[in-house]
């Protein structure tokens, strides 16, 4: 009796020690969490508060009412969605074959061609946006070559509009889609495809019924990352859109820089953030969030 | 005759014909990915006011303009200073956090992880505007401290993810063995664990440097006064007109990032040869 009692106390003591140990270990994340609180949580909380303050300095919903009333605001949200959906779709169309190309190469060759994906990834966003501005302008290289090749007769305007923005954004987003999709493809057991063909599946059939479904988690993770990044994008549409492509993030900036209207800017920001969070929340029902995070590098 | 085109070429079930299409498509995609990045380099050596390719006359005038301009030089130094400090802060803080999340098996860990990677998901403009507002109150607007803090928040998710995935493949039993032989936890970590995840640490450090160095949107709001960053100045110049100086700056930035990539590869090569 006495012995088992002592054992029980000992076990409880051990459990206590273990909890203290775990807490201490968890405490190591305190500096990181503190920085996130100071630079992210508090400021965003502040914006949330500001969004409910009207022009007269008291509580009001006028900032949100304006968003519903004015068609210009609705257009900006629609434009943001349009650009994000189109960019994501184009990125999938271009990125999936590229990932497939890399995945079917021997590893050594694949790592050489991988440079093509990583070079833009590691190159400044501004540099690439600038490069597209130069390439797509009226006297730009693409117009020069197309005319020389007889593709068209006169310089075409390709930048400072939706097309230019999309081209630039797809270029910037491609690595975010290719890397996780490639990862998913590489982790597929090759015997599965052999089995499919042994069982008489044609290459096409085996691809669509065995290979493709197994790559969906990676593809989905990449596409989600691209879509979310697009929703909040600023630099590329601001430079390549030429004022014709106005995204929510640009409206937030102009509300502050031009009109010093913090209430309106905050309300836009809050809505954008909530939309992003809803998309992430819905996606997390289908997908492990770690996978999305893994797509970021 | 052309039947071989329809026969399977690989065990990933692509036909020879399909592979031809794939290679043609991949070539185009590779050109799309690489050419716009590299075309800036020859253009930066042009003598012309306008950007031309190929340049009619070669010259270094835009490099001279860049290196001769006090404004560009100051912005460059600010960017380098901030990026190094961000790397120095974000890497250890992120490694500690990743270690904490990996070892403390508690329900709250999940929440902490989500919080730590949130900065990747939140629209940058919000971080920028929010930081601006809080920095005014804290009186750190337009300071290096403020920039480093904000860039650390943006870099930390990458550090936590890269180090976290390194921990997943690292066998913690080794660290535990060291501890059971009497090494305190910190010593076991420094002498047993850290050397084995050092490639991930170097990658994380490089990523933090680049995240900070390349950051535009947040810097637009919270850098300025005596401390504008290079990207802030570049963005402003781009909005106004196409200035060939940007081509020379871009070329230098491509060189810097490519050499960092090579650096990372060298470290990676060492690991695989062990």
Boltz contact constraints between the chains, C-beta under 6 A:
constraints:
  - contact:
      token1: [A, 22]
      token2: [B, 104]
      max_distance: 6.0
  - contact:
      token1: [A, 22]
      token2: [B, 106]
      max_distance: 6.0
  - contact:
      token1: [A, 25]
      token2: [B, 100]
      max_distance: 6.0
  - contact:
      token1: [A, 25]
      token2: [B, 103]
      max_distance: 6.0
  - contact:
      token1: [A, 25]
      token2: [B, 104]
      max_distance: 6.0
  - contact:
      token1: [A, 26]
      token2: [B, 100]
      max_distance: 6.0
  - contact:
      token1: [A, 26]
      token2: [B, 104]
      max_distance: 6.0
  - contact:
      token1: [A, 26]
      token2: [B, 106]
      max_distance: 6.0
  - contact:
      token1: [A, 28]
      token2: [B, 96]
      max_distance: 6.0
  - contact:
      token1: [A, 28]
      token2: [B, 99]
      max_distance: 6.0
  - contact:
      token1: [A, 28]
      token2: [B, 100]
      max_distance: 6.0
  - contact:
      token1: [A, 29]
      token2: [B, 97]
      max_distance: 6.0
  - contact:
      token1: [A, 29]
      token2: [B, 100]
      max_distance: 6.0
  - contact:
      token1: [A, 29]
      token2: [B, 112]
      max_distance: 6.0
  - contact:
      token1: [A, 31]
      token2: [B, 93]
      max_distance: 6.0
  - contact:
      token1: [A, 32]
      token2: [B, 93]
      max_distance: 6.0
  - contact:
      token1: [A, 32]
      token2: [B, 97]
      max_distance: 6.0
  - contact:
      token1: [A, 32]
      token2: [B, 116]
      max_distance: 6.0
  - contact:
      token1: [A, 32]
      token2: [B, 156]
      max_distance: 6.0
  - contact:
      token1: [A, 35]
      token2: [B, 152]
      max_distance: 6.0
  - contact:
      token1: [A, 35]
      token2: [B, 153]
      max_distance: 6.0
  - contact:
      token1: [A, 36]
      token2: [B, 115]
      max_distance: 6.0
  - contact:
      token1: [A, 36]
      token2: [B, 153]
      max_distance: 6.0
  - contact:
      token1: [A, 39]
      token2: [B, 131]
      max_distance: 6.0
  - contact:
      token1: [A, 39]
      token2: [B, 149]
      max_distance: 6.0
  - contact:
      token1: [A, 39]
      token2: [B, 150]
      max_distance: 6.0
  - contact:
      token1: [A, 39]
      token2: [B, 153]
      max_distance: 6.0
  - contact:
      token1: [A, 40]
      token2: [B, 119]
      max_distance: 6.0
  - contact:
      token1: [A, 40]
      token2: [B, 153]
      max_distance: 6.0
  - contact:
      token1: [A, 42]
      token2: [B, 134]
      max_distance: 6.0
  - contact:
      token1: [A, 43]
      token2: [B, 130]
      max_distance: 6.0
  - contact:
      token1: [A, 43]
      token2: [B, 131]
      max_distance: 6.0
  - contact:
      token1: [A, 43]
      token2: [B, 134]
      max_distance: 6.0
  - contact:
      token1: [A, 44]
      token2: [B, 130]
      max_distance: 6.0
  - contact:
      token1: [A, 46]
      token2: [B, 133]
      max_distance: 6.0
  - contact:
      token1: [A, 47]
      token2: [B, 130]
      max_distance: 6.0
  - contact:
      token1: [A, 94]
      token2: [B, 29]
      max_distance: 6.0
  - contact:
      token1: [A, 97]
      token2: [B, 25]
      max_distance: 6.0
  - contact:
      token1: [A, 98]
      token2: [B, 29]
      max_distance: 6.0
  - contact:
      token1: [A, 101]
      token2: [B, 22]
      max_distance: 6.0
  - contact:
      token1: [A, 101]
      token2: [B, 26]
      max_distance: 6.0
  - contact:
      token1: [A, 104]
      token2: [B, 10]
      max_distance: 6.0
  - contact:
      token1: [A, 104]
      token2: [B, 12]
      max_distance: 6.0
  - contact:
      token1: [A, 116]
      token2: [B, 30]
      max_distance: 6.0
  - contact:
      token1: [A, 116]
      token2: [B, 33]
      max_distance: 6.0
  - contact:
      token1: [A, 116]
      token2: [B, 34]
      max_distance: 6.0
  - contact:
      token1: [A, 119]
      token2: [B, 37]
      max_distance: 6.0
  - contact:
      token1: [A, 120]
      token2: [B, 33]
      max_distance: 6.0
  - contact:
      token1: [A, 120]
      token2: [B, 37]
      max_distance: 6.0
  - contact:
      token1: [A, 122]
      token2: [B, 257]
      max_distance: 6.0
  - contact:
      token1: [A, 122]
      token2: [B, 261]
      max_distance: 6.0
  - contact:
      token1: [A, 123]
      token2: [B, 37]
      max_distance: 6.0
  - contact:
      token1: [A, 123]
      token2: [B, 254]
      max_distance: 6.0
  - contact:
      token1: [A, 123]
      token2: [B, 257]
      max_distance: 6.0
  - contact:
      token1: [A, 124]
      token2: [B, 214]
      max_distance: 6.0
  - contact:
      token1: [A, 124]
      token2: [B, 253]
      max_distance: 6.0
  - contact:
      token1: [A, 125]
      token2: [B, 214]
      max_distance: 6.0
  - contact:
      token1: [A, 126]
      token2: [B, 231]
      max_distance: 6.0
  - contact:
      token1: [A, 126]
      token2: [B, 234]
      max_distance: 6.0
  - contact:
      token1: [A, 127]
      token2: [B, 250]
      max_distance: 6.0
  - contact:
      token1: [A, 127]
      token2: [B, 253]
      max_distance: 6.0
  - contact:
      token1: [A, 130]
      token2: [B, 238]
      max_distance: 6.0
  - contact:
      token1: [A, 130]
      token2: [B, 246]
      max_distance: 6.0
  - contact:
      token1: [A, 131]
      token2: [B, 36]
      max_distance: 6.0
  - contact:
      token1: [A, 131]
      token2: [B, 40]
      max_distance: 6.0
  - contact:
      token1: [A, 132]
      token2: [B, 36]
      max_distance: 6.0
  - contact:
      token1: [A, 134]
      token2: [B, 51]
      max_distance: 6.0
  - contact:
      token1: [A, 135]
      token2: [B, 36]
      max_distance: 6.0
  - contact:
      token1: [A, 141]
      token2: [B, 53]
      max_distance: 6.0
  - contact:
      token1: [A, 190]
      token2: [B, 11]
      max_distance: 6.0
  - contact:
      token1: [A, 193]
      token2: [B, 11]
      max_distance: 6.0
  - contact:
      token1: [A, 193]
      token2: [B, 12]
      max_distance: 6.0
  - contact:
      token1: [A, 193]
      token2: [B, 13]
      max_distance: 6.0
  - contact:
      token1: [A, 194]
      token2: [B, 11]
      max_distance: 6.0
  - contact:
      token1: [A, 203]
      token2: [B, 8]
      max_distance: 6.0
  - contact:
      token1: [A, 203]
      token2: [B, 13]
      max_distance: 6.0
  - contact:
      token1: [A, 203]
      token2: [B, 15]
      max_distance: 6.0
  - contact:
      token1: [A, 206]
      token2: [B, 13]
      max_distance: 6.0
  - contact:
      token1: [A, 207]
      token2: [B, 13]
      max_distance: 6.0
  - contact:
      token1: [A, 228]
      token2: [B, 121]
      max_distance: 6.0
  - contact:
      token1: [A, 232]
      token2: [B, 123]
      max_distance: 6.0
  - contact:
      token1: [A, 232]
      token2: [B, 124]
      max_distance: 6.0
  - contact:
      token1: [A, 234]
      token2: [B, 125]
      max_distance: 6.0
  - contact:
      token1: [A, 234]
      token2: [B, 217]
      max_distance: 6.0
  - contact:
      token1: [A, 235]
      token2: [B, 216]
      max_distance: 6.0
  - contact:
      token1: [A, 239]
      token2: [B, 238]
      max_distance: 6.0
  - contact:
      token1: [A, 249]
      token2: [B, 123]
      max_distance: 6.0
  - contact:
      token1: [A, 249]
      token2: [B, 125]
      max_distance: 6.0
  - contact:
      token1: [A, 252]
      token2: [B, 125]
      max_distance: 6.0
  - contact:
      token1: [A, 269]
      token2: [B, 126]
      max_distance: 6.0
  - contact:
      token1: [A, 272]
      token2: [B, 123]
      max_distance: 6.0
  - contact:
      token1: [A, 273]
      token2: [B, 126]
      max_distance: 6.0
  - contact:
      token1: [A, 293]
      token2: [B, 117]
      max_distance: 6.0
  - contact:
      token1: [A, 293]
      token2: [B, 161]
      max_distance: 6.0
  - contact:
      token1: [A, 296]
      token2: [B, 120]
      max_distance: 6.0
  - contact:
      token1: [A, 297]
      token2: [B, 158]
      max_distance: 6.0
